[in-house]
Amino acid sequence: MPEIIKLLRPKDWAKNLFLFIPAFFAGKIFNLHTIEVLIGGFFAFSFLASSIYIVNDYRDIEDDKKHPVKSKRPFASGKVSKQLALIIALLLFSGGIILAYFLDDTGKFLFLSGIYYLLNIGYSFGLKNISILDIMIVAAGFVLRVKGGAVLGDISTTEWLIIMTFLLALFMAIGKRRDDVRIKVSTGTDMRKSIKGYTLEYLNIVLGLVCAIIIVAYINYTVSGALYKEFGHRLYYTSLFVIAGVLRYLQIIFIDNNSGSPTDILYKDRFIQATLLLWVTSFLVILYLKDQTYFN
């Protein structure tokens, strides 16, 4: 049973919390009905994601055996049979699609869920081998999560929110590719075909560039017309925590020379966790005390 749970990669379900972002920014995060529907959407995307992980691991068995971390996965280590895993993948896919169907009467969430699944299946079956396109697809998956959350919460999404989501996801994808290149440099083994189009120097430059764009885009987002009208000028204070988080991430990968995996960093780094908590808290304070004059 523990190996089957590992196969599902529940730690990576945290990525599906992006479904809650539209509700968070719209001030509906404490609306009971909205949260109930979004929790359903979270599990729909999580089931679909786990199904994709299984298919991806099935296709990558030989490559994963060469990877210092991925070699411990249930498929690569031989602890779970292929037949059982594929049956589980089919059940998860069915559960995710059925749940997506019943969550939204308009069919839009089901459509977005289907696009997400097909995009990632295409990724698993070859698109991940194309440099740049691979990280763009990963980023697009996060945008689909946000759009899905907006559909379920009946919330309009601004262009800035979509841009911010894409940039943040691209930032995380580049961090993971940088990890693969570091392993290639230290072991001489290609972890994936797409890294032939990357070098450590190139990814360092791109990572720094995307970080700078994220900070500028976030500040622009907090002072954009719609948000300014709704919350006033105070929202830009939250950019302090975004800047701190980005700087800490860069410190981890460049100074500490540790893994650039965003999921690992989120679970392990106390500074990042504290920064995220402070960002959420500051945003909620400004959001729900917007009629007060403390920051005026």
N, C-alpha and C positions, 0 to 999 in steps of 0.2 A: 504493500500500500504506500509506504513512503516514497518509493521510486515512481509510482504512478503520479503522486502529487508533484514530485519534481518535474515530471514530464509536462505537467500543465503550466509550470512556471508561475505560480500564484504571485510571486514577488513582482512580476512584470505587470500584474493587473493594476498596479498603481498608476500606470500610464492612462488608464481609462477614467481616472479622476478628472481628466480634461473635459469630460462631459458636463461637469458641474461648473465650469468656468463661466459660461453665459449667465447662469443663475446667480453666481457670486457677484459679477459685475452689474447685474440688473437689480440687485437688492432683493432677490427672491430666494436666497439661500435658506431662509428660515420658514419658507412657505411649505407647509406639510405636504400638500398634494404634489407640488413640484418636486420635492425631495423624494417622495415615494416613487414617482414615475422615473426620476433620474437614477434611483437605485436599481430599478428594473433595467434601465438602459445600460447601467454599469455592468450588470451581470450578462446582459445580451452580448455586449462587446467583449467581455472577458471570456465567455464561452467560445465566441468566434476566434478570438485571439489565441486561446489555448489550442483550438483545432488547427490553426495555422502553424503554431509552434511545432506541433507534432508532425505535420506534413513537412515542414522545413527541416526538422531534425532527421526525418526519415530520408530525405534527399541528401542530407549533408553528413551522413554517418562517417564516411571515409575521411572527409576534411576535419570533422570534429575530433576524430581520434588523434590528430596531430596537434590539437590545441591544448595548452596546459590546463585550461579551465573547462572548456567544452567537452574534453575527453571524459569527464566525470558524469556527463549527462546519461540518462537511462539507456538511450539507444546506443550511443558510442561505447558505453561500458558493457553492453550486452545484458543488462539487468531486466529489461522489458522486451518482450517479443514484438516483432513487427506487426503480427496479426492483431494482437490485443490492442496495441497502440492505435492502429488504423480504425478499429471498431470504436474506440473511445473518441477519436477525432470526428468520426461520422456522427456519433451521439451528441457531441458538443456543438457541432455545426447545426444539427437539427434543432437542438434546444435553443441556440442563439437566434436562429431565424424565426422560430415559432414565437419566442418571447418578443422579438422586434415587431412581429406582425400584430400582436395583441396590445402593444404599448401605445400605438399611434393609429388612430382611425384614418388619417389622411394617406397613409402608406409612405410618407416621406422618410420616416425613420427606417423603415424596412428597406427602402431604396438606398439610403446612405449606408446602411449596414451591408447590403449586397455589394455596393461599390467598394467598400472597405475590404470585404473578403476577397473579391475578385482581384483587386489591386495587389493585395498581399500574396495571393496565390501566384499571380504573375511574377511578383518579386521572388518568391521561392523557386519558381520554375525557370529562372534565367535573368530577369531584369536586375537582380542584385549583383550580377557580374559586370554590369556596365557602370564604370566610374561616373560620379556626379549624379547620374540618374538614380543610383541606389539610395543616396542620402535624400534626394528630392522626394522619392516615394515614401520614405520613412516620415518625412515632414508632412507630406500630404495626408498620411494616415491620422496624424494629430489634428489637422484641420477638419477632417471628416468627423472626428470625435466631438469637436467643439460644435460643428454644425448640427450633429445629432442631438447634442444636449440642448441646443437652441430650439430645435424642432419640438422636443419633448416638453420643454418648459414654456413653449409658445413665446419665445423671446427673439427680438430682432438683434442681429449681430452687425456691428460696425465694421467698416473696412479695416480700421486700425486693429481691432481685436483679431481678425483673421491674419493680418500681417504679423502681429506680435506672436501669435500661435505658431505660424509657419517658421518664423525666425528662431524662436525658442527650440522648436523641434529640430530644426536644421543644426542648431548649436549642439544639441545632444547627440545627434547622429554623427557629426564631425568628431566629437569626443570619442565615440566608440570606434570610429575608423582609425583614429589616431592610436588607440590601443592596439589594434590589429597591426598597424605599421610598426609600432614599437616592438611587438613580438617578432615580426619579420626581421627587423634589424638585429635583434638579439639572438634569434635562433636560425635565421636564414630560411624559414619555412613560410610560404604564403598561406595565410589563414583563410583567405577568400580571393577569388579571381579579380574582383574590382580594385583591390589595393595595388595592383600593378600600375594603375593610373594615379596613384598618390605617392607622395614622399612626405617624410616627417616635416621638412622645411615648408612644403606647400601647405600642409594641413595646419601648421603653426600660424602661418600668415592668414589663412582663411578663417581660422578660429578667432584670431585677434580682430579681424575685420568684422565678422558676424557679431562678436561681443560688442564692439563699438556701435554697430547699427542697432542692436537690441536696446542699448541704453538710450540712444537718441530717439528711437521709435517709441520706447515706453514713455519717455518724457513728453514727446509730442502727443501720445495717446492721452496722457493725463490732463493735458491742457487743450485737447480737441474740443470742438464746438459743443457736441452733444453732452460730453461729460462735464464740461465747464458749466453748461446751463443747468445740469442736474445737481452737481455737487459743489460748484464754485471752484475757486483756485486752489483749495487745500489738498486736493488729491495728489499733486506733484510731490508732496512730502514723502509719499511712499516710494518714490524713485531712489531714495537713499538706501533702502534695503535691497533693491534690485542691483544697484551699483556694488554694494558690499558683497552680495551673493556671487555676482559675476567675477569680481576681483578674487574672492576666495577660491572659486573654481579654477581660475587661471593659476593661482598659487599652488593648488593641489597638483596640477598636471605639469607645471613648469619648474617649480621650486622643489616640491616634495617628490616629484617624479612618480606619482602614484597613478592608479587606474583612472581613466577619464570617463568611465561608465557612469552616466548620471544616476542610474538606479542605485548602484553601489554607493556612490557618494551621498545620495539622499538618505540611505539607511544607516550609514556609518559616521558621517561627519557632523559633529555637534554644532560647529559654527554655521554650517549650511542649514541645519535644522532650526537653530535659533533665529537665523535671518529670515527663514520662511515663516516661522511663527510670528515674528515681529511684523513682517509685511502683511500677513493676513489680519493680525490684530489691528494694525494701524488703518488698514483699508476699511475694516468693519466699523471702527470707531468713527472714521470720517463719514462712512456711508450712513450709519444710523444716528449720528449726532450732527447731521448736516444742517439742522436748523439752529444749532448752537453757535456761539460767537467766539469760541475758545481760540480759534486760529485766525480770526479776522484781523 
